[in-house]
Amino acid sequence: MGFHPIKHFKTITEHKKLVMKACFRVGLYRQGLLHDMSKYLPSEFLVGCRYWQGFQSPNNAEREAKGYSSAWLHHKGRNKHHFEYWIDYSVKTKGHPMEGMRMPRRYVAEMLMDRIAASKVYNGDAYTDADPLDYFQKGKQHYMMHPATERQIEKLLTILKDNGEAYLYWYVKNVFLRRRF
């Protein structure tokens, strides 16, 4: 597999720059600046260097090799734009002790930007505006996501697919982020 610190650094930095640029377009300046800073910490960065492949997240490769991803477990617990950060014990549901909590809209918007950037980085020149929605739909049956959050992210990804980035960013800034719930 090898050890690829320069390639991994370039990959995560390109991803971070894309998310930052998109967050800035919708007015999420602080989130854009701070997005994924934990990826540069040794507990995440060194794992990424070891499992870097260039076409998928190193977390997936680590998960395939070890059965879990230590980098992902660290990352999701520190970054509120991942729906997994918002999983908690349920006080309402008897049969399911854990459930997804509703995410604040600003983190849903950052999750959207994160998914778009990841699709662009890993798909390269083959990227289309349908890719982030396709990736979401492939995995959503396994997600422990609050139903409202799931509806929001799926709607935003559909807007991207149907109308493109320029309209999506206008919508997020002028409609989505201005609503309370």
Disulfide bonds with the S-S distance in Angstrom:
none
